[in-house]
Amino acid sequence: MAETISSFLTADHRACDEEFAQMENAVASDNWDLAQEKFNKFTTDLMHHFNMEEQVMFPTFEERTGMVGGPTSMMRMEHEQMRSVVE
C-alpha cells in the first residue's frame, strides 16, 4: 500500500509541475488567457494534493510512527507558505 501511495503522490507532484511549466510557457508567449487557465488548474491541483497529504497521508504516517512534530509538521508549514504565495 505504501508503494501505491508513493506512486500516486509522485505522479501527482509531476502533474502539478507540468501544469506550472505550461503556465510559465503561456506567460513567456504573452498568452495571458491560457496562463490564467493553467494557473487556475495548477492551484486547484496543488490544493487537492496538499489536502490528500494533510488529510490522508500525514495522519496515517503520524499514527504509525508516533512522530507528530517531525517531517509532517514541517511539510504542513511549507504547505501554508505555498498557499500564501498562490493566494
Buried (B, 14 or more C-beta within 10 A) or exposed (E): EEEEBEEBBEEBEEBBEEBBEBBEEBBEEEEEEBBEBBBEBBBEBBBEBBEBBBEEBBEBBBEEEEEEEEEBEEBBEEBEEBEEEEE
